[in-house]
Amino acid sequence: MSWNYRLVDQSQPGLPCVQIVECHYNEADEPEAYTDIFTTADTPQEMVEILEQMIKDIQGKPVLKATDFPEPQESKP
């Protein structure tokens, strides 16, 4: 199984919301699950590297929807 950072549209009527999440894929490279993102790092430089990877992963890819995954998942604050 592989993963990368993706945008997931969590909007509800009248409340737009797009989140950066870790998106996990099955063997057929289809979105299978995602996690809420809570990013920590050991150093400020490591945090910059993580954020740069997030930007690289999400650029040029379509925004996923919760319905793109086998079972709807709820975001937790």
N, C-alpha and C positions, 0 to 999 in steps of 0.2 A: 504494500500500500504506500502511496506517495501523498505528499501534501504540499501546499503552498498558501500564500496569503491571497485572499480574494475579497471583493466587496460583495456584501449580501444586503439586499433591500429588505429592510424590516418595517417599512412604512405601514401605517394604519390610516384609515380615513382621517384626513385633516392633520396628520402628524407624520411628516416625512422623516425618515431615519435610514441611513446607510451605515453599515458597520464594516470594519476590517476584521476578518476572522481567519483562523487557520482552517482551510478547506481540505478535507481528507477524501481521497479517491479510491475506488475499488479497483480490481484487477483490469476491468474494461476501461479504466481512466474516466469513469463517470463520478460526479460528486456523490459522496456517500454520507458524509457527516461534517459538521463544523463545530468549532468551539468558540466561546467568547474569548476575546483577546485580552489578556492582562500581561503586559510585557514588563519584565524586569531584566536588569543587566548588572554585571559586576562593576562596570566602569562607565563613565560618560561616553567614551569612545565606542564601547560595545553597543550602547543604546543607539548611537548614531548609525552604526553598521546594521542593526536590526531594522531601524526605520528606513534606511536606504533599501534594504532587501524587500520590505513591504511595498515601497513605491515601485520597485522594479517588477515585483510579482503582479501588481494590480493594473499597471499601465497596459493599455491595448487589449484588455480582456473584458468581455461583457459582464455586467453586474448580474450576479446570481440572485435568485429569489428563494425564499425558504421552501417553496413548493418544488424546487429543483432537486430536493433531497428526498430519499425514500420516506421518511417520516418527518412531519413538521417539528421543528425545534423552537423552543422559546428562549429568547435572550434573557439573561439575568443581569441585573445592574451590578 
